[in-house]
């Protein structure tokens, strides 16, 4: 009898561990590298129309005076054509990788993302860039300083009702588009009589990252696995808690059967 009970216990333990392993595998499958920017440049209001800024080592945003008059703005573009148009985006994360300089900016300097047209190329002279570049009247997302030299600027927006998430969803769902293009501008918090500047690595010296997260909390059936990055800690914590409960339950059951 003890031999049969032990065989049942081993079978139960093995089955439970297999289920937990499969669930953990699903959770970990959501982790992959962020999507790197395909093209980036900056628009310089005062530059000659023949200037080409796409080969610069930084992307730059600048605002001048108390009204933050636009002097420079960044342009970023990602190709998302490998993502199915049926994808459901619930969270968008944009990382401007490694701030190179932050002259004149302060804790109140606000950096904003706007939607931008897709018909620009970083090797094209500035005079051929779309004018004006932003296609959204209001910011899709905003972040306020301080901006630390050597740090990252991160826009992390969650919720299908949020403007940046809706914009990404629209670009992905449109089979004739599938490019996410963003205009980065300083909108407030510039010093009187001075210039606020936030610059970050271009893809020539680093990169900027885009991460898209499916609204489905467990699987990535809608999105390519290349479009999600950070570990789903709540899910993994829950799975380990479940595993602990299963192990305790099995231990109790084995003791009960053997008593």
C-alpha positions as CSV (number, residue, x, y, z in Angstrom):
1,X,0.0,0.0,0.0
2,X,2.8,2.4,0.9
3,X,4.5,1.7,-2.5
4,X,1.2,2.6,-4.4
5,X,0.8,5.8,-2.3
6,X,4.3,6.9,-3.0
7,X,3.8,6.3,-6.8
8,X,0.7,8.4,-6.7
9,X,2.6,11.1,-4.8
10,X,5.4,11.1,-7.3
11,X,3.0,11.3,-10.2
12,X,1.1,14.2,-8.5
13,X,4.4,16.1,-7.8
14,X,5.6,15.6,-11.4
15,X,2.3,16.8,-13.0
16,X,2.2,19.8,-10.7
17,X,5.7,20.8,-11.4
18,X,5.2,20.4,-15.1
19,X,2.2,22.8,-15.0
20,X,4.1,25.3,-13.0
21,X,7.1,25.1,-15.4
22,X,4.8,25.6,-18.4
23,X,3.2,28.7,-16.8
24,X,6.6,30.1,-15.9
25,X,7.8,29.5,-19.5
26,X,4.8,31.5,-20.8
27,X,5.7,34.4,-18.5
28,X,9.4,34.4,-19.3
29,X,8.5,34.3,-23.0
30,X,7.3,37.9,-22.7
31,X,10.9,39.1,-22.1
32,X,13.0,40.1,-25.0
33,X,15.1,42.9,-26.3
34,X,13.5,46.4,-26.8
35,X,13.0,47.6,-30.3
36,X,15.8,49.9,-31.5
37,X,15.0,53.0,-33.4
38,X,15.3,52.7,-37.2
39,X,15.9,56.4,-38.0
40,X,16.5,59.5,-35.9
41,X,17.5,63.1,-36.6
42,X,16.7,66.6,-35.2
43,X,15.1,69.6,-36.7
44,X,17.0,72.8,-36.2
45,X,14.9,75.9,-36.8
46,X,17.9,78.1,-37.4
47,X,19.9,75.8,-39.6
48,X,20.4,76.0,-43.3
49,X,17.8,74.0,-45.3
50,X,20.6,71.9,-46.8
51,X,21.8,70.7,-43.4
52,X,21.7,67.0,-42.7
53,X,21.5,66.1,-39.0
54,X,20.7,62.4,-39.3
55,X,24.4,61.5,-39.1
56,X,25.0,63.4,-35.8
57,X,25.9,61.5,-32.7
58,X,23.1,63.1,-30.7
59,X,19.4,63.9,-31.1
60,X,18.6,67.2,-29.7
61,X,15.6,69.1,-28.2
62,X,15.9,72.8,-27.3
63,X,13.6,75.6,-26.2
64,X,14.5,79.2,-25.8
65,X,13.2,81.9,-23.4
66,X,10.4,81.8,-20.9
67,X,7.9,80.8,-23.7
68,X,10.2,77.9,-24.7
69,X,10.3,79.0,-28.3
70,X,11.2,76.0,-30.4
71,X,14.8,76.0,-31.6
72,X,15.4,72.2,-32.0
73,X,13.3,69.1,-31.9
74,X,14.1,65.4,-32.2
75,X,12.5,63.0,-34.7
76,X,12.4,59.2,-34.1
77,X,11.0,56.5,-36.2
78,X,10.4,52.7,-35.7
79,X,9.3,50.1,-38.2
80,X,6.6,48.0,-36.7
81,X,5.5,46.1,-39.8
82,X,6.4,42.8,-38.3
83,X,3.6,43.2,-35.7
84,X,0.2,41.8,-36.7
85,X,-2.4,44.5,-37.4
86,X,-4.7,42.6,-34.9
87,X,-2.3,43.4,-32.0
88,X,-3.8,45.0,-28.9
89,X,-1.5,47.5,-27.3
90,X,-2.0,48.3,-23.7
91,X,1.3,49.9,-22.7
92,X,4.0,51.9,-24.5
93,X,7.5,52.6,-23.3
94,X,9.9,55.0,-25.0
95,X,13.5,55.3,-23.7
96,X,15.8,58.0,-24.9
97,X,19.1,56.3,-24.2
98,X,21.7,58.2,-22.2
99,X,21.3,61.9,-21.9
100,X,24.4,63.5,-23.3
101,X,23.8,67.0,-22.0
102,X,21.2,69.0,-20.1
103,X,22.4,72.6,-20.3
104,X,19.8,75.1,-19.1
105,X,17.2,72.6,-18.2
106,X,15.7,72.3,-14.7
107,X,13.3,70.2,-12.6
108,X,10.5,72.0,-14.3
109,X,11.7,71.5,-17.9
110,X,9.0,69.5,-19.7
111,X,9.8,67.1,-22.6
112,X,6.9,66.0,-24.8
113,X,6.2,63.4,-27.5
114,X,4.0,64.3,-30.5
115,X,3.0,62.2,-33.4
116,X,5.0,62.9,-36.6
117,X,4.6,62.1,-40.3
118,X,6.5,59.1,-41.6
119,X,7.8,60.6,-44.8
120,X,11.2,61.7,-43.6
121,X,14.6,60.2,-43.9
122,X,17.6,60.9,-41.6
123,X,19.9,61.3,-44.6
124,X,17.6,63.9,-46.3
125,X,18.5,67.6,-46.2
126,X,16.5,69.5,-43.6
127,X,14.6,71.5,-46.2
128,X,12.8,68.3,-47.3
129,X,11.6,67.3,-43.9
130,X,7.8,67.8,-43.3
131,X,6.8,71.2,-42.1
132,X,5.5,71.4,-39.5
133,X,6.6,67.9,-38.4
134,X,4.1,67.3,-35.5
135,X,0.7,65.8,-36.7
136,X,-0.8,65.8,-33.2
137,X,-1.9,69.2,-31.7
138,X,-1.4,68.0,-28.1
139,X,1.4,65.9,-26.6
140,X,1.0,62.1,-26.6
141,X,3.0,62.0,-23.4
142,X,5.1,64.3,-21.3
143,X,7.8,64.0,-18.7
144,X,9.3,66.6,-16.4
145,X,13.0,66.9,-15.3
146,X,15.5,66.7,-13.9
147,X,17.4,65.1,-16.7
148,X,20.6,63.5,-15.4
149,X,23.7,63.5,-17.6
150,X,24.5,59.8,-18.3
151,X,20.9,58.8,-17.4
152,X,17.9,57.8,-19.5
153,X,14.7,59.7,-20.3
154,X,11.8,57.2,-20.0
155,X,8.2,57.7,-21.1
156,X,6.2,54.8,-19.7
157,X,2.5,55.0,-20.5
158,X,-0.1,52.3,-19.7
159,X,-3.8,52.2,-20.5
160,X,-5.7,51.9,-23.8
161,X,-7.3,55.3,-23.2
162,X,-3.9,57.0,-23.1
163,X,-2.9,59.1,-26.1
164,X,0.5,57.5,-26.7
165,X,-1.0,54.0,-26.5
166,X,-3.8,54.9,-28.9
167,X,-1.4,56.5,-31.3
168,X,0.8,53.3,-31.3
169,X,-2.3,51.2,-31.7
170,X,-3.5,53.2,-34.7
171,X,-0.1,53.0,-36.5
172,X,0.1,49.2,-36.0
173,X,-3.5,48.6,-37.0
174,X,-3.1,50.5,-40.2
175,X,-1.8,48.0,-42.7
176,X,-0.7,50.9,-45.0
177,X,1.4,52.6,-42.3
178,X,2.9,50.4,-39.5
179,X,5.5,53.0,-38.7
180,X,5.7,54.8,-35.4
181,X,7.2,58.2,-35.8
182,X,7.6,60.7,-32.9
183,X,8.5,64.4,-32.6
184,X,10.3,65.2,-29.3
185,X,10.1,68.8,-28.1
186,X,10.7,70.9,-24.9
187,X,7.3,72.5,-24.2
188,X,7.8,74.4,-20.9
189,X,10.3,75.1,-18.1
190,X,12.9,77.1,-20.2
191,X,14.9,79.8,-18.5
192,X,14.2,83.5,-19.2
193,X,16.8,84.8,-21.6
194,X,18.4,81.3,-21.9
195,X,18.0,77.9,-23.6
196,X,16.9,74.6,-22.2
197,X,18.4,71.6,-23.9
198,X,18.0,67.9,-23.6
199,X,20.1,65.7,-25.9
200,X,20.4,61.9,-26.1
201,X,22.4,59.4,-28.1
202,X,21.4,58.9,-31.8
203,X,21.6,55.5,-33.3
204,X,25.1,56.5,-34.6
205,X,26.4,56.5,-31.0
206,X,23.7,54.5,-29.1
207,X,20.1,54.1,-29.7
208,X,16.5,54.9,-28.5
209,X,14.2,52.1,-27.6
210,X,10.5,51.4,-28.1
211,X,8.7,48.7,-26.1
212,X,5.1,47.7,-26.8
213,X,3.1,45.5,-24.5
214,X,0.0,43.4,-25.3
215,X,-3.2,43.9,-23.2
216,X,-3.1,40.2,-22.7
217,X,-1.4,39.6,-19.3
218,X,-0.1,36.1,-20.0
219,X,0.6,35.5,-23.6
220,X,2.0,37.5,-26.5
221,X,-0.2,35.9,-29.2
222,X,-0.9,39.3,-30.7
223,X,2.5,40.8,-30.6
224,X,5.9,39.7,-31.8
225,X,8.1,38.6,-28.9
226,X,10.5,41.3,-29.9
227,X,8.1,43.9,-28.7
228,X,8.1,43.3,-25.0
229,X,11.0,43.6,-22.6
230,X,10.7,43.8,-18.8
231,X,10.0,40.8,-16.6
232,X,6.4,40.4,-15.7
233,X,7.2,40.2,-11.9
234,X,3.5,40.2,-10.7
235,X,2.8,37.1,-12.8
236,X,6.0,35.4,-11.9
237,X,5.4,36.1,-8.2
238,X,2.0,34.7,-8.5
239,X,3.3,31.6,-10.2
240,X,5.9,31.0,-7.5
241,X,3.2,31.5,-4.8
242,X,1.1,28.9,-6.7
243,X,4.1,26.6,-6.8
244,X,4.6,27.0,-3.0
245,X,1.0,26.2,-2.3
246,X,1.1,23.1,-4.6
247,X,4.3,21.8,-2.9
248,X,2.9,22.4,0.6
249,X,-0.4,20.7,-0.4
250,X,1.5,17.7,-1.9
251,X,3.6,17.4,1.3
252,X,0.5,17.4,3.4
253,X,-1.2,14.9,1.2
254,X,1.8,12.5,1.3
255,X,2.0,12.7,5.1
256,X,-1.7,12.1,5.3
257,X,-1.6,9.0,3.0
258,X,1.4,7.6,4.8
259,X,0.0,8.1,8.3
